Structure formats: C-alpha cells, structure tokens
Amino acid sequence: MTMALRTALRALWLHRLRSILTMTGIAVGIAAVILMVAIGTATQKQVIDQIQNLGANVMMVVAGQRTGPGGVRLSGDTNVLLTEDDAVAIRAQLPSVREVGATWWGSGQAINGNRNSWSRMHGITAGFMEVRAWPAVSGRLITDEDNAAVAKVALLGQTVVKRLFEPGEDPVGQVIRLRNVPFQVIGVLASKGQSTQGWDQDDVVYVPLATARMRLNNKPAPQIQSASAIAGKKRFDGSGKTGFQKVEQVKANPSVVFAGAVNSIMIQAHDAGSLRTTTDEVRELLRQRHRLMPGEPDDFDIRNLSEVAEARAASARILTALLVGIAALSLLIAGIGIMNIMLVSVTERTAEIGLRLAVGAGRRDILSQFLIEAAALALVSGLLGVLLGFGGVLAVDAATQIAPRIDPLTALGAFLGAGLIGVTFGLYPAWQASRLDPIVALRRV
C-alpha cells in the first residue's frame, strides 16, 4: 500500500499542471459547499432571532384602507378605526389570547443636555412589552398605573441611550425632554437589533399611551367616542346625533381621528397551534364591534408576524438548499473531470501497465494504484477546498453583517465527500487499466 501511494503521488507530480487544473474544480466545489452552508445557516439564525424578537405567536392588527370622497382609497393612517376599547375587548372576550398591547406611533426629538436624538416615540399599554417579549436590562417597564396616571415616564432603546448618555452612565432616574416635555427615564430595554424590514428596533422611546396622546400628540383628538363604543347607542355630546349617525359621519370624513385611537394592536396567542384560530376570532370580534355588514370589507388588517418571519426562514432554507445543490453539481462536474484525466492517464501509461503485469504485478495491484491516484487527487483537492472555504467565510464575515460560522461537520463531510468522488469516478479508469492484456500493452514499449 505504501509503495502504491508513493507511485501514485509520483505520477501526479510528473503531470503537475494537469493535476492542478483537475484539483481546482474540486477545490472550488468544496469551498462553495462550505461557504453556502455557512451563509445559509447564519441567515436562518438571523431570521429565527427576528422571530424571537417579534415575540412568540404574535399577530398585529392595523387600521385598514377606507374609501374617501369620490371613492378614493385612503391609507389606514388617514382614518384610524382602531381603539383601546378594541384591545380591551380582545383581551377580555377571547380565551385563546394570552396578552394584548396597543400602540400609538410617532417620532420626535429626545434631548439630554447638549445631546439629542431624533427617534421613534411610541405610546404603549402595559401588555405591549409582554407581547414583544422585550425585557428591561435596567429599571422597570411601563405599567397600567403609569397609563392611568398619565405619568411622564419613558423607556429607552439601546441606540437612544448611546446617543443621549455618556458610556457607562446610568440613564435610569434621569430626566430627558421629549418634544420639549420633561420625562423621567424608568428603564433601558434589552437590545433587539434590526427588524425584518431592516430598521433599528433599538432607536425608539416608549411612553405610556395616555401620556403620548396628551403630551406628545400635536393634534389632540376630538372629544367623541370611538366607533365601536358609540355604534348603535344614543349618545349625545352637543352634536344632536345618535351614535349610529355619528359613526356614519366619521366614516364619511377621513380627516377625523377618534379619541382613544391606536395605530396598531399587538396580540399574542397562547401557542403557535392556535394562531390561525385566534386570527379568525379576532377578525370576527372586530367586525362585530365595528358594525360591518356581511360582504363589507374589513376596515382593519391582521398580520401574522410569526408566520411572515417563518416564511422568510423557509425561503432562506430553500435558497440555501439551491445554492448547495449548485455547489454539489460543480463537484459532480469535477468528478467527471477526474474520470477524464484518469482515462487519459491510463492511455498514456499503457506500456507501463503492461510491463508491470509482465513482471508479476496482479490486476488488483493495478486497480489499487489507479484508485489511490484518484483518491489522492481528490483528497488533496478537498483539503485545498476546505482551506479556501474557511478563507471565504472569514472574508464574508469581515465584509458583511451576515456573520457566517464554519460548521466543522460540514467541512469534514465535504473533505470526505471529495475522497468519495475521487474513488467513485476513478473506479472505471482503474478497472480499465487492470483489464489490459499484457501482450497488447507491451507492444507500446
């Protein structure tokens, strides 16, 4: 075996250029497999992290499109039809719902001394952070008592903390200004990173929902009840109209914003298996509360965030499988190249084979020699491919934020796979060499 290996390596060395060109194909294929698996695994991890950042089993209800004068479709922000009453009803009436959080979206300037940050400023109810599975690393979260008292307290994301405070400085207990209104910092949130849309989730300030309306909203809502609260009821507050008439008036006027309105309602189901059922229950309840007739389109949209993120994870897995398949195809082509080179080698060395057979070498010796040559060629190529793949992973890690990581099992499997390709595709040329007739082969001496 040692002699056969030495002979095989000497034969490869005598045809260095041809061997290098053959090894290049296998090395590139192995490197591509390692790199694609590393990138695919990192991408899937990012998507899974994003699912966890969204919170488990989460859906979001936002205001849907309404029809304005002339039949023009209007955005949900133009005519807000979701209220805190809706969120309370969902939490109280649907047993499949674990927690609910209502949100009012906004943005503005946060100031601390001579530092400032233009960030998103959202008003939230106490259940929002529970739904988002977003803990505080210091201080505390917003409570129902904060909303009831319209407390001027704020939760800060990590990005806002870095902009407003010195490194190592504790923001909890300090007073900052939000839209020139003083707020006390009660907590700092854990880092969330980028969202599935690519924006920085840590560049945000959260305040109680009631406080956001009264202190940060530049356009206070008119003093009327929400659509769901007044529909079908005879409520008069100086307008002389019943609740039903007021709802119709509000629907016809897209510039009206309800008192108690929210931009979105975040809902957490008890488990992933009940998400679809919970979605149907939420839709049915909101249609009842909004007095929508059968056949009338929803005036809200329900977005299953976990399913969207999981669909992206599935897409990432499919893309990874596709790329690995392409890399494997390149290995197959490289294997065909090994077979071609070995057949050429058998033809060139016919006289050598005949001479060895004539002096007593067995057909098994010839077979093993050429198999060892093919395996050595593939294994050296595999080793170079593994090194090249490691270098590619390091380059991608340095140049992007994908943060791919090398899987040792994948590298080992690729290396052994290269050897298997060499043996598989070298078997036929080796068999051809072992079947040569010594007398016919010696005629070429």
Residue pairs with C-beta under 8 A, 6 or more apart in sequence:
1 368
4 365
4 368
4 369
4 372
5 372
5 376
7 369
8 369
8 370
8 372
8 373
8 376
9 376
11 345
11 349
11 373
12 19
12 373
12 376
12 377
13 19
15 345
18 341
19 341
19 377
22 334
22 337
22 338
22 341
22 377
22 381
23 377
23 380
23 381
23 384
24 381
25 330
25 333
25 334
25 337
25 381
26 331
26 334
26 335
26 338
26 378
26 381
26 382
26 385
26 418
26 421
26 422
27 381
27 382
27 384
27 385
27 388
28 330
28 334
28 385
28 388
29 327
29 328
29 330
29 331
29 333
29 334
29 385
30 331
30 381
30 382
30 384
30 385
30 386
30 388
30 389
30 414
30 415
30 417
30 418
31 385
31 386
31 388
31 389
31 392
32 323
32 326
32 327
32 330
32 389
33 324
33 327
33 328
33 331
33 389
33 410
33 414
33 417
34 385
34 386
34 389
34 390
34 392
34 393
34 406
34 407
34 410
34 411
34 414
35 389
35 392
35 393
35 396
35 404
36 320
36 323
36 324
36 326
36 327
37 320
37 324
37 407
37 410
38 389
38 393
38 396
38 404
38 405
38 406
38 407
38 410
39 320
39 323
39 396
39 402
39 404
40 316
40 317
40 319
40 320
40 321
40 323
40 324
41 320
41 404
41 405
41 407
42 402
42 403
42 404
42 405
43 316
43 319
43 320
43 402
44 313
44 316
44 317
44 320
46 402
47 196
47 309
47 312
47 313
47 316
48 313
49 193
50 194
50 195
50 196
50 309
50 312
51 306
51 309
51 310
51 313
52 133
53 132
53 133
53 134
53 192
53 193
53 195
53 201
54 132
54 196
54 305
54 306
54 309
55 131
55 132
55 133
55 134
55 266
55 268
55 305
56 133
56 268
56 272
56 306
57 98
57 268
57 269
57 270
57 271
57 272
57 274
57 275
57 306
58 131
58 132
58 266
58 267
58 268
58 269
58 304
58 305
58 306
59 266
59 267
59 269
59 275
59 278
59 279
59 282
59 302
59 303
59 304
59 305
59 306
60 264
60 265
60 266
60 267
60 302
60 303
60 305
61 82
61 86
61 264
61 265
61 267
61 282
61 286
61 300
61 301
61 302
61 303
62 76
62 82
62 263
62 264
62 300
62 301
62 303
63 76
63 77
63 79
63 80
63 81
63 82
63 263
63 264
63 299
63 300
63 301
64 76
64 81
64 297
64 298
64 299
64 300
64 301
65 73
65 74
65 75
65 76
66 73
66 74
66 76
66 78
66 79
66 81
66 251
66 254
66 299
67 73
67 74
68 74
68 78
68 79
68 254
69 252
69 254
74 254
76 263
76 300
76 301
77 263
78 254
78 255
79 251
79 254
79 255
79 256
79 257
80 257
80 258
80 261
80 262
80 263
81 227
81 258
81 261
81 290
81 299
81 300
82 102
82 261
82 262
82 263
82 264
82 265
82 300
83 226
83 227
83 228
83 229
83 258
83 260
83 261
83 262
84 102
84 125
84 209
84 226
84 260
84 262
85 226
85 228
85 229
85 260
85 289
86 226
86 228
86 262
86 265
86 286
86 289
87 100
87 101
87 102
87 125
87 262
87 265
88 100
89 228
89 285
89 289
90 97
90 100
90 265
90 267
90 282
90 285
90 286
91 97
91 99
91 100
91 127
93 285
94 278
94 281
94 282
94 285
96 269
96 270
96 274
96 277
96 278
96 281
97 267
97 268
97 269
97 270
97 278
97 281
97 282
98 268
98 269
98 270
99 127
99 130
99 131
99 267
99 268
100 125
100 127
100 131
100 265
100 266
100 267
100 268
101 124
101 125
101 126
101 127
101 128
101 129
101 130
101 131
101 132
101 265
101 266
102 124
102 125
102 127
102 128
102 209
102 262
102 264
102 265
102 266
103 122
103 123
103 124
103 125
103 128
103 209
103 262
103 263
103 264
103 265
103 266
104 122
104 123
104 124
104 209
104 212
104 213
104 217
104 261
104 262
104 263
105 120
105 122
105 263
105 264
106 120
106 121
106 122
106 123
106 212
106 216
106 217
107 118
107 119
107 120
107 121
108 118
108 119
108 121
108 178
108 179
108 216
109 116
109 117
109 118
109 178
109 179
110 116
110 117
110 118
110 119
110 121
110 160
110 163
110 164
110 176
110 177
110 178
110 205
111 164
111 176
111 177
111 178
111 180
112 164
112 165
112 174
112 176
112 177
115 163
115 164
115 165
116 163
116 164
117 159
117 160
117 163
117 164
117 203
119 157
119 159
119 160
119 203
119 204
119 205
120 203
120 204
120 205
121 178
121 179
121 204
121 205
121 206
121 207
121 212
121 216
122 204
122 205
122 206
122 207
122 212
123 206
123 207
123 208
123 209
123 210
123 211
123 212
123 213
123 216
124 142
124 206
124 207
124 208
124 209
125 142
125 144
125 147
125 208
125 209
126 141
126 142
126 143
126 144
126 146
126 147
127 266
128 142
128 206
128 266
129 135
129 136
129 141
129 142
129 155
129 206
130 268
131 266
131 267
131 268
132 266
134 189
134 190
134 192
135 141
135 189
135 190
136 155
136 187
136 188
136 189
136 190
137 188
137 189
137 190
138 170
138 171
138 172
138 187
138 188
139 155
139 172
139 185
139 186
139 187
139 188
140 186
140 187
141 155
141 186
141 187
142 153
142 155
142 186
142 206
142 207
142 208
145 151
146 153
146 208
146 211
147 208
147 209
147 210
147 211
148 210
150 208
150 210
150 211
150 214
150 215
151 208
151 211
152 181
152 182
152 183
152 184
152 207
152 211
152 215
153 183
153 184
153 185
153 186
153 207
153 208
153 211
154 176
154 178
154 183
154 184
154 185
154 186
154 205
154 206
154 207
155 185
155 186
155 187
155 188
155 189
155 205
155 206
155 207
156 164
156 171
156 185
156 187
156 188
156 189
156 205
157 189
157 192
157 201
157 202
157 203
157 204
157 205
158 188
158 189
158 190
158 191
158 202
159 200
159 202
159 203
159 204
160 202
160 203
160 204
160 205
161 171
161 188
164 171
164 176
165 171
165 174
171 185
171 188
172 185
172 186
172 187
172 188
173 184
173 185
174 184
174 185
175 182
175 183
175 184
175 185
176 182
176 183
176 185
177 183
178 205
178 207
178 215
178 216
179 215
179 216
181 215
181 216
183 207
189 202
189 206
191 202
192 201
192 202
193 200
193 201
193 202
194 200
194 201
195 201
196 308
196 309
196 312
207 215
207 216
209 262
213 220
213 221
214 220
219 257
221 257
221 258
221 259
221 260
221 261
222 256
222 257
222 259
223 237
223 259
224 230
224 237
224 239
224 246
224 250
224 256
224 258
224 259
225 235
225 243
225 246
225 258
225 259
225 260
226 258
226 259
226 260
226 261
227 247
227 250
227 251
227 258
227 290
227 291
228 289
228 290
228 291
229 260
230 243
230 244
230 246
230 247
231 243
231 244
231 247
231 289
231 290
231 291
232 243
232 244
232 291
233 242
233 243
233 244
234 242
234 243
235 242
235 243
235 246
236 242
239 246
241 249
244 291
247 291
250 256
250 258
267 278
267 282
269 275
269 278
272 306
275 304
275 306
275 307
279 302
279 304
282 302
283 298
283 302
286 298
286 300
287 298
290 299
290 300
292 298
292 299
331 417
331 418
331 421
332 421
334 381
334 421
335 421
335 422
335 424
335 425
336 425
338 374
338 377
338 378
338 421
338 422
338 425
338 426
339 425
339 426
339 428
339 429
341 377
342 370
342 373
342 374
342 425
342 426
342 429
342 430
343 428
343 429
343 432
345 370
345 373
345 429
346 353
346 370
346 429
346 432
346 433
349 433
350 436
350 441
350 444
351 441
351 442
351 444
351 445
353 366
353 433
353 436
353 441
354 436
354 437
354 438
354 439
354 440
354 441
354 442
354 443
354 444
354 445
355 441
355 442
355 445
356 365
356 366
357 363
357 366
357 436
357 438
357 441
358 438
358 442
363 434
363 435
364 434
366 430
366 433
366 434
366 436
367 430
367 431
367 433
367 434
368 430
369 430
369 433
370 426
370 429
370 430
370 433
370 434
371 423
371 426
371 427
371 430
373 426
374 422
374 423
374 425
374 426
374 427
374 429
374 430
375 419
375 422
375 423
375 426
376 422
377 422
377 426
378 418
378 419
378 420
378 421
378 422
378 423
378 426
379 415
379 418
379 419
379 422
381 418
381 422
382 414
382 415
382 416
382 417
382 418
382 419
383 415
385 414
385 415
385 418
386 411
386 414
386 415
389 406
389 411
389 414
390 406
390 411
393 404
393 405
393 406
396 402
396 404
397 403
397 404
